[in-house]
Amino acid sequence: MANKAQRPVPPIAPASSTTAPAAPAAPSAVRGASLLIALQIASRAATFIANQLLLRFLTAQLLGVATQLEVYYLSVLFFARESLRVAIQRQGGRETKDEEGKDGKKKSSSSSSQSAVNLAYVSILLGVLVALLLGQLYLTSINTTDADNDSDSDDAHPPFLVPSLYLYAIASAVELLSEPAFVVLQLRLQFGARAAAESVATVLRCATTLGAAVLSTRLANASATGTGLDIGVLPFALGQLAYGVGLLAVYTWFGTALARRDGFSLLPKRLTTNSNNNNGNNYNSDDYALQLFDRPTLHLASSMSVQSIVKHVLTQGDTFLVSIFSTTTTQGVYALANNYGGLAARLLFQPIEESSRSYFSRLLADDDASKKGEKGNKGAKGSKDEKNDNAPASRAAHDLQTLLKLYLLFSLVATAVGPAAAAPFLGLVTGPRWAASGAAATLAAYVWYIPLLAINGVAEAFVASVATQAQVYHQSVWMGGFSAVFAAAGYICLRVLDGGAIGLVAANGINMACRIVWCLVFIQRYFAARGVSFFGDAASSLMPHPLSVLAAVVTSAAVRRLVPAVSAVAGPVAQMTQLAKIGILAVPFLLTV
């Protein structure tokens, strides 16, 4: 039963060493990941269909500018909420255990929910400031471009670019307004609410973007000159605004119902000190800034913010490099290949990464505290107690090994048949104009980058779940070094070797390999400190079976030899025939794996 007076949330502190950590139920995490994967497949399918229709109305230049605006939008959201989201999830994992009484029954969680809501408003404030700052920087850059180029050049910006930028800024603010409800629903593992919100928002975005593009084209064709209403990238901005409105409406609906039921508010509310708590704990008001924000969580978020900035620069670094070293037309070609190449990452890897981050945070929330307690009572503990204390770490190691093994098997399949299927696939879905532009070769190269993207995602999710503030800072320093390596590799591949978009994929691969090595070293040391061997004897079990590797090599060679490449301008029948041949050759390989 909820307390009548709200009590403040306890600070992140070590739990008693005599209390065994309560691990989260694995089936709930698996169901959550499965639901998010199904959601991503459905929403991405709708987005994919809408994008194919949009490509009939777009030029490469418009797609390149739209990509720049999307990077602006994602940057605002990332800088405003990423580090706070991770910190709140880790706070939630610890507080879930603190709220359980000696009888095993969960106490009221209204205080922890209110604390999370209050922290979410920090994201809103940061989002407004970042949107203004980045927006001004972008306006300065396009004004400089206009001064350096003629209005008829390929780099001249399309019409309605500045109004579109304003709409993207408003859309980011609208989406951030849903953050208080989102963080509470995420802490309660309410994946159904997230599925509903993202589904509704995706449908609204697709319908608005496509409808605006089709309407403007028809009005332009109906005008006297045929160019009477060229609205440029405005359909993308309107679609993004519709997406934010959809998220805000659905999250507010579910969040309001949850707040009414559990006795907290979706508006910021002071957390009062109560010395007569049901669990007997007395909290100090000094643990809260302005009696609103949990100080340990704010400190953790601030420590992660530097890492988040570096991580975002590395994640979006390809777009930054392309914008510096190429025209908007080239950016559009790369963006097309990147969108299709990253489809698997958005459909499968992203929901698994988010779910595993939440899962490992809860599973290992008390691990460090238990380890400290074990050192303090080393002489009094027996081998059975030590085994129990290592149970969460052993379980986490096993689950992480399973994820990596599945990713490596997926990598075999992707690299064996993906490069050969890139050209006919792109020619079939986008038409000969895009396939002949160089996007097909870039997509084929991108297939080799997908396995690195997958492994890095789950490895960094684990690091974010368990790393201390000092370790986060240490990782940020290394990430800064990797960003320098990435910049150097990008310059060599793009300017010195003139590798174009393919060279950019190679630079990304070098950067991602560095990040993977760092994460694997951290993971090995983390489990070794807890008496669990992560690699060791299990290293061989992580690798695919030699017969699977041999089947992948044979399949790749057979596809290149038996399926001749068709022209990029070939008709859809030839493209479908080639894809069918590749699929037939892939069946024995899949059965072998």
N, C-alpha and C positions, 0 to 999 in steps of 0.2 A: 504494500500500500504506500502511496506517495506521501512524503512528509508534508505537513501543512506549511511549514516555513522552509524556504529553500536553503540548503546548506551549500557552502562553497566546495568546489572540487578539490580534492587533495592534490598537492604537488606531486610531480613524478619523483617517487622516492623508492628505495629498495623495499621489497616486501619481506615479510618474515621468512627466515630461512627454514622454518618448520612447516611452512605451508607449501604443498606441492603445487606447481603451476597447473592451472586448469586450461588445457589445450582446447582450441576451438574444434567443433565438430567438423571433420573432414568432409562428410557428405554435403553440409551446407555450403562450404566453400566451393566444392565441385559443382553443385547445382547453380550457385551464383555465377561461376565462370561459364557454365554451359548456357545459362540464360543470356549472359552478355554476348557470348559468341553468336547465339541464334539471333539476338537483336542486331548485332553488327552485320551479319549476313543479310538480314532482311533490309535494314536501312541502307547498306552499301549497294544492295541490288537495285533499290529504288533510285539511289543517287547515280548509279552506273547507267541505268536506262535513261535518266534525264540528261546525263552528260553526253551520251551518244547522240541524243536529239539536239542538244545545244551545239555540238561540234559542227552541225550543218549550217549554223548561223555565225560561227566564230572564225576569226583569223588567228594566226599564231601570235600576232602582236597583242590582240585583246586577251588571249589566254595568258600571255606573259605578264601583262599589267594586273590581271585578276589574281595571279599568283603572288605578286608583290603585295597587293592589298590583303590577301589571306595571311601572308606572313606577318603583316602589321597586326591584324586581328588576333592571331595566335600568340604573338609576342605579348600583347597586352594581357591576355588571359593567363599566359604562363608566368609572367613576372608578378602578377597580382595574386595568384592563388596556389601555385604549384607547391612552394615550400610550406605554406600554411596547411595545405591539404595533407601532406605527408606527416607533419608534426601533429595535427589533430588526430589522424589515424593512430599514431603511436600513443598518444595520450589516451585515446579510447580503449586501446588494448590493455593498458595498465589499469585504467579505472574500472573496467569490467571486472577485473579480479578484485579490486579494492571494495567493490560494491557487494561482494558475496559474503554473507554472514557465516557464522560457524555451523549453522544448521544446513548450509548448502543452498539456501534460498537467496535469490537475488534481491538486494535492496532497491530503493527508488533510484532511478537514473535520471531524474529531472534536472538535477544540478549539473551533471556532466553534459547533458544535452544543451542546457542553457549556456554553459561555458563554451561549447563548440559553436553555438549560434553567435555569441558575442565575438569570437575570434573571426568568424566569417565576415563580419562587417569591416574588419581590417582589410580584407581582400577587396571589398567594394571601394574603400577609400584609395587604396593603392592603385586599383584599376583606373579610376578617374585621373589620377596624377600621371600614370604611365601613358594613358591614351592621349593626354594633352602633349606630353613631352615627345613621344614617338611621332604623333601626328605632325607636330611642328617640324621635326627633323625630316619627315617625308615630304612635306610641302617645300621645304628649303631645297631638297634634292631635285624635285621635279622642276622648280623654278630655275635651278642651275642648268638642268638639262635643256630647258627651253632656250636659255641664253646661248648655249653652245651649239644648238642644232637649228636648222631651218624648220619651219612649220610643215614642210612637205616631206621631211626625212622620215625614215622608218622609225626613228626613236621619238618622234613627236607624240605627246601623250594624247589618248583618245578623248572625245568629248565627255563631259560630266564626270571627269576624274575627281575633281575636288569635292563636289557633292557626294560622290560615292565614298570618298574617304571619310567625310563627316558621318555618313550612314553606318559605315563600319565601326566608327568610334561609338556611336549610339548603341549599336548592336552589342558591342562588347560590354557596355555598361548594363544593358538590359539582361544579358546572360549572367553577369556577376550578381545581379539582384536576386537570382535564384540560389546563390551559394549558401545562405543560412539554412534553407530547407534541404539542400543537397547533402551537406556534411552530416546532418542528423540522420537522414535516411541511409547514408552510407555507413555510419557507425552502427546502425541497427540492422545492417545487411538487408535492407529493403530493395532488393534488386528488381522486383516487379515494378516499383514506382519509377526507377530509372529507365527500365525498358519502355514503359508507357510514355515517359517524357521525351526520350530521344526518338521514339517512333513517330509521335505526333509532330515534333519539331522537324524531323527529316522530311516528312510528307509536305509540311508547309513550305520548307525551303525549296524543295524540288518543284512544287506547283507554282510558287511565286517566281522563281528564277526562269523557268521555262515559259510560263505565261507572259512575263514581261518581255522576254526575247522574241517570242512569236508575235506578240501584239505590235511591238515596235517595228518588226520587219514588215508586217502587213501594212501598217500605216505609212512606212517609208515607200513601199512599192506602189501604194495608192496615190502618193503625192505626184506633183507635176514633174519633178526632176528625178524622182526615185530615191532621193536621199534626204527627204524632208524631216526625218525623225531618227537620227542616228544617236542612240543613247549610250553607246559605248559599253562600259562595264557596269552600268547602273543596275541591270538585272541581277548581277551577283550580289550587289550591296543590298538590294531589296530582299533577296532570298535569305541573306544572312540575318537581316533584321527580323524576318518572319521566324527564323530558327530560334533566335533569342526569346522572342515573345512566346513561342510554343513551350520552350523549356520553363520559362518563368511561370506560365499559367499552370502547367501540370505539376511542377514541383511545389508550388504554393498550395495547390489543392491537397496533395498528399501530406505535405508538411504541416498544414493547418490542422488536419484531422489528427495527426500524431501528437501535435502540441496540445490540442484540446484534451486528448486522452491521457497524456502523461504529465500534464501540469507544468509545461514550460511555455515560453513565448518565442515567436520567430522574430521579434524585435529585440534590440539590445536591452538587457536588464541587469541591474546590479546584483552581485552575489553577496549575500549577507553571511556574516560569521554566526555559527550556531554551535555552542559548546555542548549541547545536549542531543547529539546525533544518535540515531538508532544503533550505529555500530561503535559508539563510544569514542570516536575520534574528535579532537579539538583542532581546528584549522586556524592558522594565523592569517589575518587579513593582509599582511605584508606579502603574501604569496600571490597577490593579485594586483595588477596595475589598474588604478582607478576603480577598484572593486568590480572590474569587468573582465579583464583578460588574465589568464593563467600565465604567470611569469616564466616558469620552466618551458612551457610550450612556445611562448614568444621567443625565448632565447634559442631554442632548438630551431625554430623557423628562420630566425635571423642567421644562424650558422649555416643553414641549408640554402639560404638565398644566394650566397656567392656561388655555391655549387650549381644552383639552378640556372643562374645567368650563364655560366660557362657551358652547362649542358645544353641550354637552348641555343646558344651560339653555335655549338657543335652540331646540334640536330638540324638547325636551319642554315648551317654554314654553306651548304651547297647552293642554296638560293642566293645568299649574300655574295658568294664568289661569282656566280653566273651574272648577277646584276652589275658587278664591277667590271668583269672581263668580257661581256657580250652584250648584244642588243636585245631589245624586248622580244624580237622575233625568235632569236635563238633560245631565249628563256622559255618561250611558249613551247618550243619543240622539246626541251628538256623536261618541262613541267608535265607534258603529256606522258613521256616515258616514265617519269617518276611516279605519277599517279597510278598508272597500271602496274608498275613494278612493286609499289608499296601496298597494293591491294591486299595481298596475303597478310602483310603486317597489320593492316587496319582491321581486317576481318578476324584474324585468329590471335596474333601475338599481343595486340594492345589489351583486349579484355583479359587474357591470361596474365599479362604483366600486372594489371591493376588488381585482379583478384588475388594473385600470389603475394603481392605487396601487403594487402590487408591480412591475408592468411598468416604469413610469416610474422607480421607485427604482433598479432594476437598470440600465436603459438610460442614465440620466444620473448614475450613482453617481460616476464620475470626471470629470464635466464641469467642475466648479469647479476641480479640480486641473489638468486639462488647460489650462483657461483661464489659470490662474496661470503654468503652465509656458510657455505661449505668450507671455505678457508678458515673461518673463525671457529668452526667446530670440527676441525679435521680429525682430532683425536677421538671424538665421541661418535663418529659416524662409522658405520660398517659398510661392507661392500654392497649390501643390498640397497642401502640409502643412496650410495654414490651412483648406482645403476639407475635408480629412480630419478635422481637429479639430472642425469644425462639423457633421460627419455625424450624430452622435447627436442634437444639438439639432434639426437639420432633420428627422430622422426622427420625433422626438417631436412637433414642431410639426405635421407632416403627419397623424400618427395622432390627435392631439387635435382637429385640425380635422375629421377624418372623424367622430369621435364626436359632436362638436357639431352637425355637419350632419345626422346621423341623428336626433339628439334633436329638432332643429327640425322635421324632417319628421314625426316621431311626434307632435309638439305640434299640428301642423296637423290630423292625423286625430283626435286626442283632443278638441280644442276644437270641431271641426266637428260631430261626432255625439254626443259624450259627454254634454253637458248634457241633451239631449232624451231620451237613453236611460236617464238616472239613475232617474227615477221608476218606469217599468215594470220595470226590472231589480230595484230594491229591493223593489217590491211583489211580484214573482214569487218572490224567494228568501227573503224574511223574513215575508211575509204582510201583510195590510192594516193591522194594528195598528201596526207599525213604520213603514210607508210614510206613514201619516197623522200620525205624531208630529212631522214636520218634518225627519226625517232625509233625505228625498228631495231637498228644496230645498238642504240643506247639501251633499249629495253632488254635486248639479249645480254648485254653486259651487266645490266642491273640484276639479272637473275642470280649471278654469282655473289652479289652483295646481300641478298635476302637472308641467307643463313647467318651471316655475321650480325645482321640487324636483329634476328630472332634471339640468338644466344646472348647478345649484349643486353637486350631488353629484360630478360628474366634475371640475369646476373645482377644488373643494377637495381632491379626491384628488390632483390634479397639484401643487397648492401644498404639500400635506403631503409629497409625494415629494421635492421639491427645495429647500424653504425652509431657510435657515440658522437657527441659534438666534436671532440678532438679528431676522430676518424673522418668525420664529414669535412672538416677543414683540411685534413691531410689529403683527402681525395680531391678537393677543390684545387689544391696546389698542383697535383698531378694532372688534373684536367686542363689547367692553364698551360702546362707543358705540351699536352696533346693537341691543344688548339694551335700552338705554334707549329707543331709538326704538320697538322692539317693544312695550315695556311701555306707552309713551304711546299708541301706536296701538291696543293692546288695550283700554286704559281708555276711549279715545274711542269705539271701535266697540262695546264691550260695555256700558258704563255710560251714556255721553252719548247715543249714537245708538241704544242698545238693539237692536243688530244680532243678538244671540244668537250661535248657532254660525256663521252666515254672516259676521257681523262678525269673528269670530275667524279665519276663513279669510282675510278681507281683511287683517287685521293680520299674519298669517303671510306673505302675499304681499309686503307692504311690507318686512318683515324680510329675506325671501329675496332680493328685488331688490337691497337694499343689499349683501348678502354677495356676490352675483354680480358687481356692479360692481367691488367691491374685488378679487375674484379675477381678473377680466379685466384690470384695470390691472396687477396683479402679473405675469400671464402675458405681457402685451405687453412690459413692461420686462425680464422675464427673457430672452425670446428676442431682444429688441433688443440687449441687452448681449452677445449671442453672434453678432451679425450675421445673425440670421434674422428675417424679417418675418412675424409671425404674422397680423396683420390686413392692413394695407396693401392690396396687390393681391388677397390671398386673402379679404378681407372680403366682397366680393360673392359669392364662391363658397360662403361659409358659409350665406348666406341661401337659402331655398327659391326655386325658379323662380317668376316672377310668375304663370304659368299655374296653378301649384299653389296659390298663395295665392288667386287668383280662384276656382278650383274649390272651395276650402274655404269661401269666403264664400257662393258660390251654393248649395252643399250645406247649409250651416247654415240659410240662409233657406228653402230648399225643405223641409227637415225640419220647421221651425216652422210652415210654411204648409200643407203637405200631410198632416202627421201630427198630428191634433188630440190634445191631452193627454187621457188617460183619468183617471177618478177613482182616487184612491189606494186606495179600497176595492173597485175593480173585480176581477172574477174572474181566474184565471190565463189563461183563453183570451184575454181582452181584452188582458192584459199581453203575452202572447206575440205576438199579432197586431201590436201596436204595435212591438215590437222587430223583428219580421220586416219591417215597412214601412221602418223606419229602416235596417235592413241592406240592403234592396234599393236605397234611395237612395244608400247609401254605396259601392256597387260601382263605379259610373262614376267617383266621386271617387278611389277607391283606384287605379283603372286610370290616371287622369290623373296622379296623383302618381308 
